[in-house]
């Protein structure tokens, strides 16, 4: 999930009861809920290095106790600095219980892994013992419904506190526990609902038999907001085919003539591109990879003007079908072959490799950025 959801989830975890046990609980939970995404620092090594390490070791179960310990240590530094500059107070501050801070950080870190599992990007929670990617494909990477639940849990208690001050009511300490628990519970209920709709969508696709030949595998990708709409990916021996599914109406919209993409032949240039660093990293990460020899198609922002004269060159494209759909489109209309090609080229994570004379790599680009 994107950072906003992780931050809000951590804050709600802290306010669900941990803040009554110790000071800094909400701070620790909020920091730990976002801490795994520190792997964005790998972007300094280039786009391919970033992809290789994104949702890597910091997103694993084996890292959870150490990440929680690091967050606890960071909070200790904040506490030490605050203690030195704090002015004398008439009343004792809330006690600091480091074990409870660690537990809050531990649970918040696990919440990050769970949230990332629910979308279609996935993660490898058992790495390095098991390098398999796991994804629930239940929730879009940014879900406004979840935002609404979590924001309500944080905003409404503050508004009620202001109302109490207006009427002179006694101030309630640690307000918002019930709201936080309801928001977190509501998020789980939403996941369960989407899980049921996901299973229903799969049953509809299997029953519809939209491909002319038997399907080897099927995947359902989520849309924002609506739990009834799903984007289906169907692979056969020779093609990939897409379908739009509406579980509320029991509809599956797909046409093999316009919504299928024939698998590209493995050319010498494709073989070279697969062996490059970008190719190996991309194919290790992608669950629905499409690798195509695009001929002399120029990679965006990097024309091949600097190539040696008199040598042939080819561009090989790496894309992932999971992200090649118009997720903001609310229509059930099928896509044409041209539209499929465009969506693949403009999918969220696309890579390009320049190959010279079908034997030598001459440039690697991911999302329009060159890997030096």
GILIN-V52333 format. One record per helix or strand. SS is the DSSP state (a for helix, b for strand). FROM is the first residue (numbers start at 1). TO is the last residue. Records with the same first field share a line. If there is no record, write none. Layout:
SS=FROM-TO / FROM-TO
This chain:
a=3-21 / 25-45 / 47-53 / 57-59 / 61-85 / 98-118 / 144-167 / 177-208 / 268-275 / 277-285 / 304-306 / 321-323 / 337-345
b=123-123 / 134-134 / 217-222 / 229-235 / 239-246 / 251-253 / 260-262 / 289-293 / 299-299 / 302-302 / 313-320 / 351-356 / 360-366 / 369-370
